[in-house]
Amino acid sequence: MIRTTAVVKTEFASKYLVQMCKHFAHKVDVEYTDTHGECRFDNGIAMFDADAACLHLAVEGTTEEAVTWAQSVLESHLLRFAFREHLEGLAWHRSDGA
C-alpha cells in the first residue's frame, strides 16, 4: 500500500473531521468519532485524526492514481469546508518508506 500524510494547523480539527466524514458517508463506508475517522473508498482508505491544534490526514491506496485521487478529493473538500480560514493547499508526504 502507498501511504501519504498531511497536517493542517487548525483549532477546528474535530469539526472538520466530523464534517468530512458525514459528507463522505453518503457515498462510502465511514466510521468516526470526534477525534478519529476513516473513509473506505474503492481503492484505499482516508484517515483523519484531530487534536487541539491540528487535523492529521492520511491516505492509503493500492496505486499512485488512487492515492492522488483521494488526496485531491480530501483537499478540495477540506478547503471548501474551512473557507473562513483561507487555508493553502495541503503538503502531502509519502510515509510508507518508499
N, C-alpha and C positions, 0 to 999 in steps of 0.2 A: 504494500500500500504506500502511496505517496501521501505525505503529511506536510501541511503548511500551517503557519500560525500568524496571527496579527494581534496587536494590543491597541485598544483605544482608551485614552485617558478621559474619563467622564465620571461625574458624580451620579449619573443616571444609568449606570451599567445594568442594574437589576431591571429597571423599567424597560430598557431596550431589549434585554434578553427575553423577557416575557412577551413584549410586543411582537418581536420577530417570530418567536415560537408559535404564538397564537395565529399569526398571519400564515405561516407555512403549514400549520395543522389542517388547513382547508384542502391541502393537496398531497401531503406526505405524512408518514408516521412520525409523530413528535412526542417526546416526553420532556417535562421541565418542572423545575421548582423556581424559586426566586433567585437562586444562585447557580444553577446548572441546567443546561438544556441540550437536547440532541434532536436533530432533524435527520431522518434517513431518506436520502434521495436515491434515485435508481442506481447510480454508480459510486455512491460514497455517503459519508456522514459529515454533517456540520455540527460542531460542538461549541457551546458558549459557557463561559464561567464568569460570574460577576463578583466583584468585591467592592469595597467602599470607594476605590479610586479608579478602577479600570474594568473594561469589558475585554475578556480574553476570547479570541475566536480561533478555532482550529477546523481545518478541512482535511478529511482523509478520503482519497479516491483511488480508483483502480487504474486510471490513466491520467496523463497530463491534461488532456482535454476536459475530463470530468472535474479535475481539481480547478482548472482555470475557469470553467463554467460556474462552479459553486462559489469561488472567490468573487466573481463578478456579480452573481445574484446576491450574495450576502452584503457585499459592499454597497451596491445600488440601493438595497432596501434600508440598510443602516443609515446611509447618508440622507435618505428621504425621511426616515423616522426622526433623525436627530438634526433636522434642518435648522433649528434655532441655535445650535452650537457651531454652525459653519465649519464642520469637520472637513479636512482634506481627504484625499484618497488614502486607503489603508496601505501600509507597508507589510506585505506578506513575506514570510521567511520559511524556507524549507527546514523542517525539523525531523526528518526521517533518516538523517545520516547520509543522504545521497549527495 
